[in-house]
Amino acid sequence: MSVVRLLGFGSLPCGCVVGRYREVTTTREVIYVEEKGHACGSAAHRRNQPVKSDRERFARVGLERHAS
């Protein structure tokens, strides 16, 4: 398990709410599903699981910033 820092929240077109995190020891960013959308039909979107960035389009526009 690694220590991560919350960068912000956003949503995917399917309605899932995702959180964007940065690992403290590296500069790698990870996107996790926080809440699955009610109408989401993707079996890959599971709560507390990372989203495969190469398969999903995550809109960084409109991403809420977490106050640090």
VMD Tcl script that draws the C-alpha trace (Angstrom):
set ca {
  {0.00 0.00 0.00}
  {1.34 3.43 -0.87}
  {0.58 6.85 0.55}
  {-1.45 9.01 -1.83}
  {-2.53 12.64 -1.92}
  {-5.98 13.64 -3.13}
  {-5.85 15.99 -6.12}
  {-9.57 16.29 -6.83}
  {-12.81 14.67 -7.89}
  {-14.55 14.39 -11.24}
  {-17.09 12.27 -13.04}
  {-17.01 9.99 -16.04}
  {-19.62 10.19 -18.84}
  {-21.30 7.05 -17.42}
  {-22.02 8.84 -14.13}
  {-19.31 7.27 -11.97}
  {-17.60 9.62 -9.52}
  {-13.83 9.31 -9.54}
  {-11.05 10.68 -7.40}
  {-7.63 11.58 -8.76}
  {-4.67 10.86 -6.49}
  {-0.89 11.24 -6.69}
  {1.45 8.79 -5.01}
  {3.65 10.66 -2.53}
  {6.82 8.66 -3.24}
  {6.48 8.97 -7.03}
  {4.77 11.36 -9.41}
  {2.37 8.70 -10.69}
  {-1.29 9.70 -10.76}
  {-4.01 7.15 -10.10}
  {-7.75 7.50 -10.69}
  {-10.08 5.48 -8.43}
  {-13.82 4.95 -8.70}
  {-15.33 6.51 -5.57}
  {-18.99 5.81 -6.41}
  {-20.41 3.83 -9.30}
  {-23.05 5.62 -11.36}
  {-26.60 4.23 -11.22}
  {-26.78 3.92 -15.01}
  {-23.19 2.71 -15.51}
  {-23.02 -0.54 -17.44}
  {-19.26 -1.05 -17.23}
  {-18.20 -4.12 -15.27}
  {-14.72 -2.57 -14.96}
  {-16.05 0.31 -12.83}
  {-16.02 -0.99 -9.28}
  {-15.92 1.06 -6.10}
  {-12.41 1.61 -4.66}
  {-10.78 0.17 -7.78}
  {-8.48 2.05 -10.16}
  {-9.74 3.12 -13.57}
  {-7.60 2.03 -16.49}
  {-6.56 5.39 -17.93}
  {-5.74 3.88 -21.32}
  {-9.36 2.70 -21.69}
  {-11.22 5.64 -20.17}
  {-11.37 9.30 -21.09}
  {-11.19 11.30 -17.87}
  {-12.09 14.94 -18.36}
  {-9.68 17.03 -16.32}
  {-11.73 20.09 -17.14}
  {-14.08 20.88 -14.30}
  {-12.10 18.82 -11.82}
  {-12.59 20.15 -8.31}
  {-9.36 20.90 -6.52}
  {-8.83 19.59 -3.02}
  {-7.59 22.30 -0.65}
  {-4.21 21.25 0.76}
}
mol new
graphics top color blue
foreach p $ca { graphics top sphere $p radius 0.5 }
foreach p [lrange $ca 0 end-1] q [lrange $ca 1 end] { graphics top cylinder $p $q radius 0.2 }
display resetview
